Amino acid sequence: MITEKEGKRVYELSIKTVMASAHFLRGYEGKCKNLHGHTWRIEVFICSETLDDLGMVADFGLLKKHLNDFVDEMDHNSLNELDFFQQHNPTTENIARYIYQQYSQKVSPLKVTKVQVWESDTSSVTYYE
């Protein structure tokens, strides 16, 4: 997508991946207090006002590789056992924030604008700063 922002062109690209992992919500009184799993769908959005010499914001292949390498640590794991989620309840909100913050560091100086995480076909969270 290309949008006009104060007379400038802004390019927004996105990449998607999926992961399957289990979690349970501490302190929650409902079904999600029990260990259960999801096939999470993740979409990361990156924005830029400039293009490289080839006319791209970034190489989709490299962005996908970085995202898949990062998500691989969560795939087929219990999220509650990961360091971040021992300190933060592994809600979809916190998963989206974690991916945003960690992936932003991996692709810097590119600007991650938002991360959307679906825990089901009908429920998702979008995180941005």
FIKOLZA-1660 file (N, C-alpha, C; in steps of 0.1 Angstrom, whole numbers, plus 5000, padded with zeros to 4 digits):
% residues 129
   i   px   py   pz ch aa at
   1 5008 4988 5000  A  M  N
   1 5000 5000 5000  A  M CA
   1 5009 5012 5000  A  M  C
   2 5005 5022 4992  A  I  N
   2 5012 5035 4992  A  I CA
   2 5002 5046 4997  A  I  C
   3 5006 5054 5007  A  T  N
   3 4997 5064 5011  A  T CA
   3 5005 5078 5010  A  T  C
   4 4998 5088 5010  A  E  N
   4 5004 5102 5010  A  E CA
   4 5004 5107 5024  A  E  C
   5 5015 5111 5029  A  K  N
   5 5016 5116 5043  A  K CA
   5 5024 5130 5042  A  K  C
   6 5016 5141 5044  A  E  N
   6 5022 5154 5043  A  E CA
   6 5030 5156 5030  A  E  C
   7 5025 5152 5019  A  G  N
   7 5031 5153 5006  A  G CA
   7 5042 5143 5003  A  G  C
   8 5044 5134 5012  A  K  N
   8 5055 5123 5010  A  K CA
   8 5048 5110 5007  A  K  C
   9 5055 5102 5000  A  R  N
   9 5050 5088 4998  A  R CA
   9 5054 5079 5009  A  R  C
  10 5045 5071 5014  A  V  N
  10 5048 5062 5025  A  V CA
  10 5045 5048 5020  A  V  C
  11 5054 5039 5021  A  Y  N
  11 5052 5025 5017  A  Y CA
  11 5050 5017 5029  A  Y  C
  12 5040 5008 5029  A  E  N
  12 5038 4999 5040  A  E CA
  12 5037 4985 5034  A  E  C
  13 5046 4976 5039  A  L  N
  13 5046 4963 5035  A  L CA
  13 5043 4954 5047  A  L  C
  14 5038 4942 5044  A  S  N
  14 5036 4933 5055  A  S CA
  14 5040 4919 5052  A  S  C
  15 5044 4911 5062  A  I  N
  15 5047 4897 5061  A  I CA
  15 5039 4889 5071  A  I  C
  16 5037 4877 5068  A  K  N
  16 5028 4868 5076  A  K CA
  16 5036 4855 5079  A  K  C
  17 5032 4850 5091  A  T  N
  17 5037 4836 5094  A  T CA
  17 5027 4830 5104  A  T  C
  18 5029 4818 5107  A  V  N
  18 5021 4811 5117  A  V CA
  18 5030 4803 5126  A  V  C
  19 5024 4801 5138  A  M  N
  19 5031 4792 5148  A  M CA
  19 5021 4785 5156  A  M  C
  20 5024 4773 5160  A  A  N
  20 5015 4765 5169  A  A CA
  20 5022 4765 5183  A  A  C
  21 5015 4769 5193  A  S  N
  21 5021 4768 5206  A  S CA
  21 5009 4768 5217  A  S  C
  22 5013 4763 5228  A  A  N
  22 5004 4762 5239  A  A CA
  22 5007 4773 5250  A  A  C
  23 4996 4776 5258  A  H  N
  23 4998 4785 5269  A  H CA
  23 4986 4783 5278  A  H  C
  24 4987 4789 5290  A  F  N
  24 4976 4791 5299  A  F CA
  24 4977 4804 5305  A  F  C
  25 4966 4810 5309  A  L  N
  25 4966 4823 5315  A  L CA
  25 4965 4822 5330  A  L  C
  26 4975 4827 5337  A  R  N
  26 4976 4828 5351  A  R CA
  26 4966 4838 5356  A  R  C
  27 4959 4834 5367  A  G  N
  27 4949 4844 5373  A  G CA
  27 4936 4846 5366  A  G  C
  28 4934 4838 5355  A  Y  N
  28 4922 4840 5347  A  Y CA
  28 4912 4829 5351  A  Y  C
  29 4899 4833 5353  A  E  N
  29 4889 4824 5357  A  E CA
  29 4880 4821 5345  A  E  C
  30 4884 4811 5337  A  G  N
  30 4877 4807 5325  A  G CA
  30 4885 4795 5319  A  G  C
  31 4880 4791 5308  A  K  N
  31 4887 4779 5301  A  K CA
  31 4901 4781 5298  A  K  C
  32 4905 4794 5296  A  C  N
  32 4919 4797 5292  A  C CA
  32 4929 4796 5304  A  C  C
  33 4924 4793 5316  A  K  N
  33 4933 4791 5327  A  K CA
  33 4940 4777 5326  A  K  C
  34 4934 4769 5318  A  N  N
  34 4940 4755 5315  A  N CA
  34 4949 4755 5303  A  N  C
  35 4959 4747 5303  A  L  N
  35 4968 4746 5292  A  L CA
  35 4960 4742 5279  A  L  C
  36 4962 4750 5269  A  H  N
  36 4956 4748 5256  A  H CA
  36 4964 4754 5245  A  H  C
  37 4961 4751 5233  A  G  N
  37 4970 4756 5222  A  G CA
  37 4962 4763 5211  A  G  C
  38 4970 4770 5203  A  H  N
  38 4965 4778 5192  A  H CA
  38 4974 4777 5180  A  H  C
  39 4969 4778 5169  A  T  N
  39 4977 4781 5157  A  T CA
  39 4976 4796 5155  A  T  C
  40 4986 4803 5159  A  W  N
  40 4986 4817 5159  A  W CA
  40 4990 4822 5145  A  W  C
  41 4983 4832 5140  A  R  N
  41 4987 4838 5127  A  R CA
  41 4992 4852 5131  A  R  C
  42 5003 4855 5125  A  I  N
  42 5011 4867 5128  A  I CA
  42 5013 4875 5116  A  I  C
  43 5010 4888 5116  A  E  N
  43 5013 4897 5105  A  E CA
  43 5021 4909 5111  A  E  C
  44 5032 4912 5104  A  V  N
  44 5041 4923 5108  A  V CA
  44 5040 4933 5097  A  V  C
  45 5038 4946 5101  A  F  N
  45 5038 4957 5091  A  F CA
  45 5050 4966 5093  A  F  C
  46 5056 4969 5082  A  I  N
  46 5068 4978 5081  A  I CA
  46 5065 4990 5072  A  I  C
  47 5070 5001 5076  A  C  N
  47 5067 5014 5069  A  C CA
  47 5080 5021 5065  A  C  C
  48 5080 5027 5054  A  S  N
  48 5092 5035 5050  A  S CA
  48 5088 5046 5040  A  S  C
  49 5095 5057 5041  A  E  N
  49 5093 5068 5031  A  E CA
  49 5103 5067 5019  A  E  C
  50 5112 5058 5021  A  T  N
  50 5123 5056 5010  A  T CA
  50 5124 5042 5005  A  T  C
  51 5130 5041 4994  A  L  N
  51 5132 5028 4988  A  L CA
  51 5147 5026 4986  A  L  C
  52 5152 5014 4985  A  D  N
  52 5166 5012 4982  A  D CA
  52 5169 5014 4967  A  D  C
  53 5181 5011 4963  A  D  N
  53 5185 5013 4949  A  D CA
  53 5178 5004 4940  A  D  C
  54 5172 4993 4945  A  L  N
  54 5164 4984 4937  A  L CA
  54 5150 4987 4936  A  L  C
  55 5146 4998 4944  A  G  N
  55 5132 5002 4944  A  G CA
  55 5123 4994 4954  A  G  C
  56 5130 4989 4965  A  M  N
  56 5123 4981 4975  A  M CA
  56 5124 4988 4989  A  M  C
  57 5115 4986 4997  A  V  N
  57 5116 4990 5011  A  V CA
  57 5126 4980 5017  A  V  C
  58 5124 4967 5015  A  A  N
  58 5133 4957 5020  A  A CA
  58 5130 4944 5013  A  A  C
  59 5139 4935 5013  A  D  N
  59 5138 4922 5007  A  D CA
  59 5128 4913 5015  A  D  C
  60 5116 4909 5009  A  F  N
  60 5106 4901 5015  A  F CA
  60 5113 4888 5021  A  F  C
  61 5121 4882 5013  A  G  N
  61 5127 4870 5017  A  G CA
  61 5135 4871 5030  A  G  C
  62 5143 4882 5031  A  L  N
  62 5151 4884 5043  A  L CA
  62 5142 4887 5055  A  L  C
  63 5131 4895 5053  A  L  N
  63 5122 4898 5064  A  L CA
  63 5115 4886 5069  A  L  C
  64 5111 4877 5059  A  K  N
  64 5104 4865 5063  A  K CA
  64 5113 4855 5071  A  K  C
  65 5126 4855 5066  A  K  N
  65 5135 4846 5073  A  K CA
  65 5138 4851 5087  A  K  C
  66 5140 4864 5089  A  H  N
  66 5141 4869 5102  A  H CA
  66 5129 4866 5111  A  H  C
  67 5117 4868 5106  A  L  N
  67 5105 4866 5113  A  L CA
  67 5104 4851 5117  A  L  C
  68 5106 4842 5107  A  N  N
  68 5104 4828 5110  A  N CA
  68 5115 4823 5120  A  N  C
  69 5127 4828 5119  A  D  N
  69 5138 4824 5128  A  D CA
  69 5134 4829 5142  A  D  C
  70 5128 4841 5143  A  F  N
  70 5124 4846 5156  A  F CA
  70 5112 4838 5162  A  F  C
  71 5102 4835 5154  A  V  N
  71 5090 4828 5158  A  V CA
  71 5093 4814 5162  A  V  C
  72 5104 4808 5155  A  D  N
  72 5107 4794 5158  A  D CA
  72 5109 4791 5172  A  D  C
  73 5114 4801 5180  A  E  N
  73 5116 4798 5195  A  E CA
  73 5103 4796 5202  A  E  C
  74 5092 4801 5196  A  M  N
  74 5079 4800 5203  A  M CA
  74 5071 4788 5197  A  M  C
  75 5074 4784 5185  A  D  N
  75 5067 4774 5178  A  D CA
  75 5068 4760 5185  A  D  C
  76 5057 4754 5187  A  H  N
  76 5056 4741 5193  A  H CA
  76 5062 4741 5207  A  H  C
  77 5060 4752 5214  A  N  N
  77 5065 4753 5228  A  N CA
  77 5053 4757 5237  A  N  C
  78 5055 4756 5250  A  S  N
  78 5046 4762 5259  A  S CA
  78 5051 4776 5262  A  S  C
  79 5043 4786 5258  A  L  N
  79 5048 4800 5259  A  L CA
  79 5051 4804 5274  A  L  C
  80 5044 4798 5283  A  N  N
  80 5046 4801 5297  A  N CA
  80 5060 4798 5302  A  N  C
  81 5067 4789 5295  A  E  N
  81 5080 4785 5299  A  E CA
  81 5091 4795 5293  A  E  C
  82 5088 4803 5284  A  L  N
  82 5097 4813 5279  A  L CA
  82 5100 4824 5289  A  L  C
  83 5112 4829 5289  A  D  N
  83 5115 4840 5299  A  D CA
  83 5105 4851 5300  A  D  C
  84 5102 4857 5288  A  F  N
  84 5093 4869 5288  A  F CA
  84 5080 4866 5294  A  F  C
  85 5075 4854 5291  A  F  N
  85 5061 4850 5295  A  F CA
  85 5061 4844 5309  A  F  C
  86 5073 4843 5315  A  Q  N
  86 5073 4840 5330  A  Q CA
  86 5070 4852 5337  A  Q  C
  87 5074 4864 5331  A  Q  N
  87 5071 4877 5338  A  Q CA
  87 5058 4883 5333  A  Q  C
  88 5053 4880 5321  A  H  N
  88 5041 4885 5316  A  H CA
  88 5032 4874 5312  A  H  C
  89 5019 4875 5315  A  N  N
  89 5009 4865 5312  A  N CA
  89 5009 4864 5296  A  N  C
  90 5009 4852 5291  A  P  N
  90 5010 4850 5277  A  P CA
  90 4996 4852 5270  A  P  C
  91 4991 4864 5272  A  T  N
  91 4978 4868 5265  A  T CA
  91 4982 4871 5250  A  T  C
  92 4972 4872 5242  A  T  N
  92 4974 4876 5228  A  T CA
  92 4980 4890 5227  A  T  C
  93 4976 4898 5237  A  E  N
  93 4981 4912 5237  A  E CA
  93 4996 4912 5240  A  E  C
  94 5000 4904 5250  A  N  N
  94 5014 4904 5253  A  N CA
  94 5022 4897 5243  A  N  C
  95 5017 4887 5236  A  I  N
  95 5024 4881 5225  A  I CA
  95 5026 4891 5214  A  I  C
  96 5016 4899 5210  A  A  N
  96 5018 4909 5200  A  A CA
  96 5028 4919 5204  A  A  C
  97 5028 4923 5216  A  R  N
  97 5038 4933 5221  A  R CA
  97 5052 4927 5220  A  R  C
  98 5053 4915 5225  A  Y  N
  98 5066 4908 5225  A  Y CA
  98 5072 4907 5211  A  Y  C
  99 5064 4903 5202  A  I  N
  99 5068 4901 5188  A  I CA
  99 5072 4915 5182  A  I  C
 100 5064 4925 5185  A  Y  N
 100 5067 4939 5180  A  Y CA
 100 5080 4943 5185  A  Y  C
 101 5082 4942 5198  A  Q  N
 101 5095 4948 5204  A  Q CA
 101 5107 4940 5200  A  Q  C
 102 5106 4927 5199  A  Q  N
 102 5118 4919 5196  A  Q CA
 102 5121 4919 5181  A  Q  C
 103 5111 4918 5173  A  Y  N
 103 5113 4918 5158  A  Y CA
 103 5118 4932 5154  A  Y  C
 104 5113 4943 5160  A  S  N
 104 5118 4956 5157  A  S CA
 104 5133 4957 5158  A  S  C
 105 5138 4951 5169  A  Q  N
 105 5153 4951 5171  A  Q CA
 105 5160 4944 5160  A  Q  C
 106 5154 4933 5155  A  K  N
 106 5160 4924 5145  A  K CA
 106 5161 4931 5131  A  K  C
 107 5152 4940 5128  A  V  N
 107 5151 4945 5115  A  V CA
 107 5155 4960 5115  A  V  C
 108 5159 4966 5126  A  S  N
 108 5163 4979 5127  A  S CA
 108 5174 4982 5116  A  S  C
 109 5174 4993 5109  A  P  N
 109 5167 5005 5111  A  P CA
 109 5153 5006 5104  A  P  C
 110 5148 4995 5099  A  L  N
 110 5135 4995 5093  A  L CA
 110 5125 4998 5105  A  L  C
 111 5114 5004 5102  A  K  N
 111 5104 5008 5112  A  K CA
 111 5092 4998 5112  A  K  C
 112 5091 4989 5122  A  V  N
 112 5079 4981 5124  A  V CA
 112 5068 4990 5129  A  V  C
 113 5057 4991 5122  A  T  N
 113 5046 5000 5126  A  T CA
 113 5036 4993 5135  A  T  C
 114 5033 4980 5132  A  K  N
 114 5024 4973 5140  A  K CA
 114 5025 4958 5138  A  K  C
 115 5020 4951 5148  A  V  N
 115 5020 4936 5147  A  V CA
 115 5006 4932 5150  A  V  C
 116 5000 4923 5142  A  Q  N
 116 4987 4917 5145  A  Q CA
 116 4988 4902 5147  A  Q  C
 117 4982 4898 5158  A  V  N
 117 4983 4883 5161  A  V CA
 117 4968 4878 5163  A  V  C
 118 4965 4868 5155  A  W  N
 118 4952 4861 5156  A  W CA
 118 4954 4848 5164  A  W  C
 119 4945 4846 5175  A  E  N
 119 4945 4834 5182  A  E CA
 119 4935 4824 5176  A  E  C
 120 4926 4830 5168  A  S  N
 120 4915 4822 5161  A  S CA
 120 4911 4830 5149  A  S  C
 121 4902 4824 5141  A  D  N
 121 4897 4831 5129  A  D CA
 121 4889 4843 5132  A  D  C
 122 4885 4845 5145  A  T  N
 122 4876 4856 5148  A  T CA
 122 4881 4865 5159  A  T  C
 123 4893 4862 5164  A  S  N
 123 4899 4870 5175  A  S CA
 123 4913 4874 5172  A  S  C
 124 4916 4887 5172  A  S  N
 124 4930 4891 5170  A  S CA
 124 4933 4904 5179  A  S  C
 125 4946 4907 5180  A  V  N
 125 4950 4919 5187  A  V CA
 125 4961 4925 5178  A  V  C
 126 4960 4939 5177  A  T  N
 126 4970 4946 5170  A  T CA
 126 4978 4955 5180  A  T  C
 127 4991 4954 5180  A  Y  N
 127 4999 4962 5189  A  Y CA
 127 5008 4972 5181  A  Y  C
 128 5009 4984 5185  A  Y  N
 128 5018 4994 5179  A  Y CA
 128 5022 5004 5190  A  Y  C
 129 5033 5011 5187  A  E  N
 129 5038 5021 5197  A  E CA
 129 5038 5035 5189  A  E  C
% end
